[in-house]
Amino acid sequence: MPTPPSPTSKEKKSCQILDAGHLFQIDIARGYLLISLPVGILMLLLVRWLWRQWLIAKRDAGQCMARVLLVGSPASVAQIGPELQAQRSFGYLVVGACVPGARIGSRVEGSSIDVLGGLDDIQRVLAETGADTVAITSSDDLPPEKVKQISWSLEAGRQHLVLAPSIADIAGPRIQMRPVSGLPLMHVETPRFSLGQRFGKRMTDLVLTGIGVIVISPLLMLALLVKFTSPGPVLFRQTRIGYRGHEFTMLKFRSMVVDAEERLSELQEQRNTGAIDLDAGNSVMFKMKNDPRVTSAGRFMRRFSLDELPQLFNVLGGSMSLVGPRPPLPSEVEQYADHVHRRFLVKPGITGLWQVSGRSKLSWEETVRLDLSYVENWSLAGDVTILVKTAKAVLTPGDTAH
């Protein structure tokens, strides 16, 4: 009889896998799927994250950037230009602007952007600067035919045209582009505050706050530090304005001397007369980097935001949320413009966009913009992102917590 052929190494491996599957009673196909699917998803997310970090590092070094020439009115260039320059990770490098009627060589008022020409100089400026993107910031002085001419003059495949609408602080999911008869119409969904959204946010607050109170309970011993380092009560209670404009009592560990509120008017008067330099806060919110009313223990607690831990009980009581706009003082609300009252459509938060975006260094206009942006674009995923950034800021505090 002829000798049967010896099995190949591949056949041996297949037999071993089948024997192992039979021995442990595992369905190889299903087991492989159960393992490979989650592992594959995690690896995909990891690779995408690594590529993103690589790209951010490149852009921080000035590479892999789109060189942008802004075209529009001075006001629109001054509004959109700084936003594009705010973070290199956006991938836009503003090289200058073409502004109708402006003097070449000057700067756009309210920005650091140089005026390189007018509407008829776009091609020359593109060639001189090597810009590969033209961003139309406003169409007041640009009829549709002129915008078409600009797009036709760009080099196909290398140069690009971007149209920047005047509306800002709108999250991506609320925007839809719908071409109608050749017109690219942008539809912006109005913000919704449904009962289901409020219920989900409330349940998230209760669960995370309950866990947080248990985890950080040892830190509540800070009450002893407050008690033994300065005379007065442990907790500081202050009236703030919350959801729908209703007043509530906000809790904090006392970080200032007992008569801090009485001394505030004196400090405000000194600020108004120029006797002291206000190195933090803004025109509405009073903050000082080296406030003389802050106790030694209070300075430590404020650096790591530990004085705000009792606000977790405000969250449990329902007057606050973990994430939301800053709860203002009644005296601050008296100075609000009408549109600023939109921040009362949601509950105030222990942390929020303004806290993780600069805090005491922000101007009043920037603070309002961030709070209103949160109100308009709230999402559970956004809350989680803010909480993660807050944890990072607490563990590695900079010089914005006063």
Disulfide bonds with the S-S distance in Angstrom:
none
